[in-house]
Amino acid sequence: MTTFDLDRIGGPRALDALLDEVLACGELGLDLYRAGVGKRAEKKPDRSPVTEADRRIEERLRAYVERRYPEAGFLGEESGSKEGSSMRWILDPIDGTRAFLRGIPTWSILLALEVDGEPVIGVAAMPASEELFVAVRGHGAHVNGRPCRVSGISALEDACVCHGALSQFADAKLDALLPRLARETYTQRGFGDFASYRELLQGRVDAVIEPAVQPFDVAPVAVLVREAGGRLTDFEGRDTIHAHDFLVSNGALHEPLLAMVREVRGA
């Protein structure tokens, strides 16, 4: 893929200003947690929780990108979508609201820029652990300024595979995939939320399998992982974020894991 030209968003200084805004939103989220917003959480129609923090972070970041890039489109988990130009910002204001409610430090702010249907900038801020992941297509992936790189594990029997919530597999009728992973990979972990991808990006795990998620959950992950040398596809093997079931890996394990998923789905 071609390198993304940062001049399209105003150059490196514009990216730095955007990152400052994301970090400020992270501080807002921490302040709201300390103020007890979790005690006033509500449930959306799909029974997923939402808090004042979700809404206020989305309002702030949406206002920022719409002010700076009025022609661009927008897709947010809480406020929906707005049509625009070939550029579109995609936001999950708190990825991991359940973790946020419990004080588990795996929640994050996820922001991506999509151009012509392809994610080209990915940002994941983890305020509780003071980590900022940033990737621009063609410019590499970094965490707190340090390069990210996926692992070199190439055999399933040596692989550490992360999975999403068990309910995601049940909802997607993929329960049978979990015992297959238990038998055929070295170890399995469910870190939850962006934390699984944090480990993948630093070579500490080798793949992540997440059914029943949304594009705003994986849009920044796609850029980060690809720039770190890995791969993200849907369960059909398509290089897209516009699906609901995703396999993300170091690349070397991608095809064997896709084959396992296909066998289970076809059973």
N, C-alpha and C positions, 0 to 999 in steps of 0.2 A: 504494500500500500504506500501511497505517496505521503511524504512528510506534510503535516499540517502547518500552514503559514500563520503564525501568531499575529501577523499584521491584520488578519481578518477580524480580530477582536480588539485591535488597538496596540498590539505588540506585547513584549514581556512585562512592561510596567502595568498594563491592563490586567494581565494574568495575576501579577503580584497583588494588585488591588482587590481582585476577586477573591484570592486566597485570604487576604486580611479580613474580608467580609465574612467568609465562611468560618474563620477562626473566631470572629466576634460572635457569630451565631452559636458557636460551640460554648462560649462563655455564657451566653444568654441561657442556653439549655441547662448548664450546670447551676446557674443562679435560680432558675425556675424549679429545678429538682430540689434544691436546698430549701426553697420556699414552700415545698409541699404540694406541687401541682399533681403529683402522682395520686394523691388521695382524692382528687376530683376527676379522675379519668372517666371517660365515657366509652361505650361500646358502639361501634359502627354496625350497619346491618349484617356484615359478615362476621360479627362478634370480635373483630380485632379491636384493640384499644386505641384510643386517641386522647391526647392531652392538650392543654393550653400550649405546652412547649412545641408540639408538632405544628399547631396552627400558627403560632407567632414566628417560629423560624421560617416556615414556608412564606408567610406574608412578607417578612423582611427580605429574604433572598429573592423572592419573585419581584418585589418592588425594585430591588437593586438591578437585576438583569433587565427588567423592562425599561428602566430609566436609561441604562447604558446602551441597550440594544433594542430599541423600540420596534424594529422590524422583525425581530426573531420570534419564533413560536415558543410555546412553553407547555410542559407537561409536569404536573405536580400531583403527588399522592393525595393531598388534602383538597386542593382547589381546582383540580381538573386541568383541562387543556385550553390553549389558545392557538389558533392558526397563525402562521407567519410566513417568513421567507424560507429559504433552504436551510437556515440555521434554526435549531430548536434546543432550548435548555430543558433538561430533565432532572427533577429533584425528588428525593425522598428526604424530608426534613429530619425525621428520626427513623433510621432503619434499626429496628429492634426496640420498639416501644415497650414490649413486655419486659425486656431487660432493663430499660430505663426506669420502669415502675418499681422494679425490685432493687435498684441500685447496682446492677451488674454492669461492669464497665465495658461491655461489648457493643453498646449502641454507637451509632455514627450518623454523620450528615453526609449524604451521597448526592453529588452534583455532577452532571455530565453535559457536554455540548455535542449535539448531533448535527452533522452537516450532510445533506443529501442522503439521509437515512443511515449514515454511519457515525458511530461515536468517535470523536477525535480528541476530546479532553475528558479526563476522568479525575475526580477529586473525592477523596474519602477522608473525613476528619473524625478522629476518635477522641473527643474532648476529655473523657475520663482517664485515658491513658496517655494523653498529650502526644498523639501520633497524627501526622498529616501525610497522606499518600497522594501523590500527584503524578499524572502521566499525560503527555501530549504525543499524539501519533508522530512517530519518527524521531522523538526526542528522548525516549526512554521513560522508565518509571522510577520514582524515588519515594522514600519515606524519610521525613525530616532531613532531606537533602542527601541521603545515602541511596546508592543504586539498589534496585530490587532485582532479584534473579530467581527464577524457579529452579526446582531440583533437577537432577539428572537421572532419577530412578526410572528404570525402563521395564521392570518385571512386576507383574501384579503381586506375586508372592512376597515382594519386598516393599510394597506400597503402603503408605498411610493415606487413607481416604476419609475425607470429612463428609458428613451428611447434614441435611437440614433437619428440622423437627420431624419426629416420627409421624406426627399427624399429617404432614405434607405427603408422605409416602402413602398413608392410608387414603387420604383424599384423592390422590392420583391413581389409586388402585395398583400401587407398586410395592405393596408390602413384601412380596416375594423377593424383591431385590436386596433387602437388608440381610437375610441369611446367606445369599450368594456372596455378598461382600464379606461377610464374616468368615466364610469358608475359603475364599479365593484371594483375599488380600492379607497383608501382614497385620495391620491394625486399623481400627476405625474410630473416629472421634466426631462428636457433634458439638463444636464450639459455639455455634449459633451466630446469626447475624453476620456482619462483615468480618468478625474475628476469624472465621474459616479462611477467608481470602487473605487476611493479614498473614496467616501462617503459610499459605500457598505462595504468596509473593516473596516470601523470605526463605523459601526452600525447606521449610520445616514440615510441611505436608505436601502431598503429591497430586491430589485431585479433590474436587468438591462436587457433590451431586445434590442438586436442589430442584425437586419438582414443585409445581404449584406456586410459583412466584411471578412477579410482574417485571416489565421492562425497567421501571425505575429502580428496582432492586439490583440490577446487573449492568445498567448502562455504563457507569464509571468503571466497574470491574472489568468490562470488556477491554477498555483501553489499557488499564493498569496491567492486566494479565498478559495481553498480547505484547505490550512493550517490555515486559519482564521475561519474554521468551516462551510463554505458554499459549494456551488455546481456549477459546470459549465458543461453544455451539449449543444449539438446542438438541433434543434427543434424536432428531433426524440427521444430525451432523451438519446442519446449516449454520454458517457464520452470521448469526443474527441475534439481536436483542429482542426482536419482536416475536416472542413466543412465551410459554409459561413453564417450560421444563428445561433445565440447563445442566450441562456437563462442562466443568471448567478444570483444566488440568495443566500439567507441565508440558504437554504435547506428546511426549513419548508414550504415555499411558492412554492417550485419548481413544485410539481405535479399539484396543481391547476392552475398555470400559464401555464404549458405545455398543460394541457387540454384545456385551453382557446385558445392557439395558434393553436392546432390541429383542434378545432371546426371552427375557422376562415379560416384555410387553406382548410378545407374540404367543406366549404360552397359554 
